[in-house]
């Protein structure tokens, strides 16, 4: 087709779709009726659940899989976070798992043939005290021993990279240095869910939305399927990936997991011209910020201290966080905030996840990611799919079994988690 004709056709096609108000748009994935049973049922249609389904089908050839989601795909924590990606965790077990995720992120757009807008703009963790700097040096050295990129920056190097940052020695919390992971960055959260959903659907996975799991059926002590508001769905294996609500789901099977659910808040500003080309995090001042491709400042807070399932959170946490951000970036004090929201995170005592079989045969849980869930999406899905396919833990998942809370083999990542929890 000649170029001029092709351009005219494209313009007419764009106009037709624009006027159709989506009625004639091709669906990105099917909307199937649930079958009576599947080889694997995954409860939770967020990024981790969809990634698990994709890798079950793509890597292991298991396509008789259903993802059961009570709302819409990606409508939970996947769409309610601050999009930060990094792998600079302290302990070997966590570092290897997050580094697997980082490597998968680096090829994810090509793998899914869907632009997840992964931007390796770097992640900077600020140090404000001598102890902060000791911890930063320890973590960077541990990262480099594990083959993970990392540098320790001086105050002058920080100021060169981020001119807007207040590096004055007279500030309330002087900046003494920072860790820097150049390969870290951000990605488009909903695009990740859409990419994995489209990929899983193309491989034959059933994505079942608006279907709430109300119980887990057991026969002779073995999990055989899930009760839903649309009836019973049988399964040879059940993988539960319901961030924030994992404790509730475990209770349906008579289990109690060492989890607490907390609201985690974030907010975005009005759009600005480009002024911040990296991610800045501070535990001591307690806030983290990046600038989206649209120009919004994306700002994250810590978890609310109370347990709960609300998605709004408490305004005093937002106030504290904005005080922290304005301490670091005085110029931002004149910026208007557009909207605020909260997600629900389930946290473990050691700030690391649970990827584990349970005492109920056929029932597996992937939960407890706290504030680190989004960045782990590809790696979490990859190792959980391997675990469900083979019926035994992937080597990278093995340290994160629920049994560690009985044995005492905890992996304390509070210092590298980014925010206190």
ABEGO torsion letter per residue (X at the ends): XBAAAAAAAAAAAAAAAAAAGGAABBBABBBBBBBABBABBBBEABAAAAAAAAAAAAAAGBABBBBBBABBBGABAAABBAGBBBABBABAAAAAAAAAAAAAAAAAAAAAGBBAGBBBAEBBBBBABAAAAAAAAAAAAAAAAAGBBBBBBBAAAAAAABAABBABAABABBBAEBBBBAABEBBBAAAAAAAAAAAAAAAGBBBBBGBBBABBBBBGGBBAEBBBAAEBBBBABBBBBBBGAAAAAAAAAGBBBBBBBBBBBBBBBBBBBBABABBBBBAAAGBBBBBBAAGBBBBBBBBBABBEABAAEBAAAAAAAAAAAAAABAAAAABBBABBBBBBBBBBAAGBBBBBBBABBGBBBBBGAEAAAAAAAAAAAAAAAAAAAAGBBBAAAAAABAAAAAAGBBBBAAAAAGBBX
